[in-house]
Amino acid sequence: MGTLSDVSDASTGNVAAPRPKRRVPFWDNARFACIVLVVLGHATQRLTYDSDVALGLYLLVYAFHMPAFAIISGYFSKSDSPSKRQMARVITDILVPYIVFEALWTLTKWLVEGRANPNLTEPSWTLWFLLALGIFRLVLPYLALLRWPLAWTVVISIGAGYLPNIDSTLSLSRTLGLLPFFTLGWWLREHAVVDRFDLLGRRPWWVFAGSVGLFAATALTLWLFVDDWRAMNLREWLFYDENYSSIGGTEWWAGGVRLALMAVAVVLSCAFFALVPRRTHFWTTFGQYTMYVYLLHSFVLYPFRESGLLRDLDPTWLWLPIVVVASVLIALGLATKPVRRVFRPLVEPRPAWLFADRSLTGPEQRRNDPTGSRRPRAPTALRPDPRQNG
């Protein structure tokens, strides 16, 4: 997957029996930190109606967490013509889980709310990102042919906001809005930026301190001017889900607001990556299973979201930390082995019957997280463990 290779330290070994590449824990740490932020953002949503502090935290999370996720996904994506197996993975890793969980959400809404709208073109709650990942992968080989792919995706993202007919159908508005971040991740890998500048090496103290300071300053700004952010519908701007005029951006320069928010997202993502631990921790391996957390956490939060239990929780200084801790615990719990064992047929289906060539899928194939984290194939007596990447 690229040259300086799979975001792992290359091993030189016997050609007949190559040593496995060492997995770089940074990327799994970053994935897991991102998915914790996803859970946190959804968990604090109801608190934002009654608490300025919660709204400030919510805006801080949404300012960069999905762009950072898109950057990671792009970093591990290939721009060359896809093989049959890679095309099959778009179906098994993205399309089939999307259909399965859309069906589950339709059933849930019918049972709980007495209504349902079984429409696959309108993603339910968190499922939009699955469609976005699928579209990202499909268009990347074409973007890679262009001379300035990053610049073109920025133009596409800004231009899409002016068009009212680009909406949440098939999550197209968010997909085009976040496309520059995915392309940026691919560009960083394509130009070996991380390896050339040894960005995963020793982290100077001033980088850590500066990143903490940047987040603190951003959080303070969001809190001090929270009424202004609420008045300008900043929350909706950060979703990348609406055209500018529908959220108050009726001026011709409304695209400049999106450009500024994209710049903020890149800067905060850099600070976020600078703070991500480089070493292995007990939760590092959970970064390989973000798909489980992403698809399942909304079902955990749904009762709280719909029942109103997260409204009017006072004092904020007590309940907001409780929600933060609960979000971390939910992310940890949903990535554990028992949960994965139970929900694997839904989250990671292997429908061999769909394919004319059944060897394209099955238990012997290596499993992937859609953000790019590879996991080893099931071991066999005749085959050595494959190389892993981060």
Secondary structure, 3 states (H helix, E strand, C coil): CCCCCCCCECCCCCCCCCCCCECCHHHHHHHHHHHHHHHHHHHHCHHHHCCHHHHHHHHHHHCCHHHHHHHHHHHCCCCCCCCHHHHHHHHHHHHHHHHHHHHHHHHHHHHHHCCCCCCCCCCCHHHHHHHHHHHHHHHHHHHCCCCCHHHHHHHHHHHHCCCCCCCCHHHHHHHHHHHHHHHHHHHHHHCCHHHHCCCCCCCCHHHHHHHHHHHHHHHHHHHHCHHHHHHCCHHHHHHCCCCHHHHCCCCCCHHHHHHHHHHHHHHHHHHHHHHCCCCCCCCHHHHHHHHHHHHHHHHHHHHHHHHCCCCCCCCHHHHHHHHHHHHHHHHHHHCCHHHHHHHHHHHCCCCHHHCCCHHHCCCCCCCECCCCCECCCCCECCECCCCCCC
